[in-house]
Amino acid sequence: MPTRNPISRSLTLVAAAAAGLLLAGCVALRGPQLALGQTEAEVATQLGPATGRYAMPDGVTRVEWATGPLGRHTWMVDFGADGRSRRAEQVLTSANLAAFAARAPGMDIPQLLRELGRPAERRPGGWAGGQTWSWRYPTNECLWWQVSIDRGGKVTSAGHGIDPLCDVNDRQGLF
């Protein structure tokens, strides 16, 4: 058998290490491996401490885990009366937000929190004199999701806005 050149062997090792890191990165991007039937403690070992808890119909408790850089991921896990998970979903996705926009007007704040979890930011004012809540979510565009809430605590509208963290002109004080 021919003996490998030390440089060739080093390149093979570097390539193998790079492939391993790439694979690990892909697993990390997929998110946690949540399975139905897990207890809250088992889910918490993957996601950390819960950030919200909401009562749902039929004795179900929805537990929120707002995670990720700048809160771009919010996992909602529904637990039955038996303490086992029945449903787990990352709710801050383009598809969920688009569907949410159609049913949002008239929604109250407790329902809004049960569906999207805590916002990344709350600002007073809004279009109806109430508040504007904003969520960051995984997107290639420089957008975040915003919901306007009137003084009575009802959603008036929902849609995309430009994320101020991405607005270079705003950060530089330019128009």
C-alpha positions in Angstrom: 0.0 0.0 0.0 1.2 3.5 -0.8 2.1 5.7 2.2 0.0 8.9 2.4 1.7 12.3 2.1 1.5 14.1 5.6 -0.1 17.1 3.9 -2.7 14.9 2.2 -3.4 13.2 5.6 -3.7 16.7 7.3 -6.1 17.9 4.6 -8.2 14.7 5.1 -8.4 15.3 8.8 -9.4 19.0 8.3 -12.1 18.0 5.8 -13.5 15.4 8.2 -13.5 17.9 11.1 -15.2 20.5 8.9 -17.9 17.9 7.8 -18.5 17.1 11.5 -18.9 20.8 12.4 -21.3 21.3 9.4 -23.4 18.3 10.5 -23.5 19.6 14.1 -24.6 23.0 12.8 -27.4 21.5 10.8 -28.7 19.6 13.8 -28.5 22.8 15.9 -30.5 24.8 13.2 -33.2 22.2 13.3 -33.8 23.0 16.9 -34.5 20.8 19.9 -35.7 17.2 19.4 -39.0 17.4 21.3 -41.1 14.2 21.4 -44.8 13.8 22.3 -45.3 12.3 25.7 -42.4 14.2 27.4 -42.8 15.8 30.8 -42.3 19.5 31.3 -39.0 18.7 33.1 -37.8 16.7 30.1 -38.6 19.5 27.8 -36.9 22.0 30.1 -33.7 20.0 30.0 -33.5 21.0 26.3 -35.0 24.5 26.3 -34.2 25.8 29.8 -36.7 27.5 32.1 -40.1 28.2 30.7 -41.0 31.9 30.0 -44.8 31.7 30.1 -47.7 29.5 31.1 -51.2 29.6 29.7 -54.4 27.8 30.6 -56.1 26.2 27.6 -59.4 24.3 27.2 -59.9 20.7 28.4 -57.3 21.0 31.2 -54.4 21.6 28.8 -51.6 23.9 29.9 -49.6 25.6 27.2 -46.0 26.3 28.3 -43.9 28.9 26.4 -40.2 28.8 25.9 -39.0 32.0 24.2 -35.4 31.2 23.1 -32.8 32.0 20.5 -30.8 35.1 19.8 -33.0 38.1 20.1 -36.0 35.9 20.8 -36.4 34.6 17.3 -37.8 31.2 18.4 -40.8 30.6 20.7 -41.7 27.0 21.4 -45.2 26.4 22.6 -45.7 23.0 24.2 -49.2 21.8 25.3 -49.3 19.5 28.3 -52.4 17.4 29.1 -53.7 16.8 32.6 -51.4 13.8 32.8 -48.4 16.1 32.6 -47.3 14.7 29.2 -46.7 16.8 26.1 -49.4 16.6 23.4 -48.1 19.2 20.9 -44.9 21.1 20.4 -44.4 23.9 17.9 -42.1 26.7 17.1 -44.7 29.4 16.6 -42.6 32.2 15.1 -42.6 31.1 11.5 -43.6 32.9 8.4 -46.5 30.4 7.8 -47.8 30.8 11.3 -47.6 34.6 11.3 -49.4 34.8 7.9 -52.2 32.6 9.2 -52.3 34.6 12.4 -52.8 37.9 10.5 -56.1 36.7 9.1 -57.6 36.0 12.5 -55.9 38.6 14.7 -58.3 41.6 14.5 -60.4 41.6 17.6 -58.3 39.1 19.5 -57.6 39.9 23.2 -54.2 40.1 24.8 -54.5 36.7 26.6 -55.2 35.0 23.3 -52.4 36.8 21.6 -49.9 35.6 24.3 -51.2 32.0 24.0 -50.6 32.1 20.2 -47.3 34.0 19.9 -45.9 34.2 23.4 -44.1 37.2 24.8 -43.0 39.9 22.4 -39.4 41.0 22.0 -40.6 44.6 22.4 -43.7 46.6 23.6 -44.1 50.2 22.6 -46.8 52.6 23.7 -48.8 54.5 21.1 -49.8 52.2 18.3 -52.2 53.3 15.6 -55.2 53.2 17.9 -53.4 54.9 20.8 -52.7 51.6 22.6 -49.5 49.6 22.0 -47.4 48.0 19.3 -45.9 44.6 20.2 -43.1 43.2 18.1 -41.6 39.7 17.6 -38.4 38.8 15.8 -38.5 35.5 13.9 -36.3 33.5 11.6 -36.3 35.3 8.2 -33.8 36.2 5.5 -35.4 39.7 5.2 -34.9 42.5 7.7 -38.4 42.2 9.1 -40.1 41.6 12.4 -43.7 40.9 13.2 -45.8 43.7 14.7 -49.3 43.7 16.3 -51.2 46.9 17.1 -53.4 46.7 20.2 -56.0 49.4 21.0 -56.6 51.0 24.4 -59.2 48.3 25.2 -56.7 45.5 24.8 -57.9 44.2 21.4 -55.7 43.5 18.4 -56.5 45.9 15.5 -53.9 44.8 13.0 -50.9 42.6 12.5 -48.2 42.6 9.8 -44.5 42.9 9.0 -42.4 45.9 9.9 -38.7 46.8 9.3 -36.6 45.5 12.2 -34.8 48.5 13.7 -31.7 46.4 14.3 -31.4 46.1 10.5 -32.3 49.6 9.6 -28.8 51.1 8.9 -30.1 54.6 8.2 -32.0 54.7 11.5 -28.9 53.6 13.4 -26.8 56.3 11.8 -29.3 59.0 12.2 -29.8 59.4 8.5 -33.0 59.6 6.5 
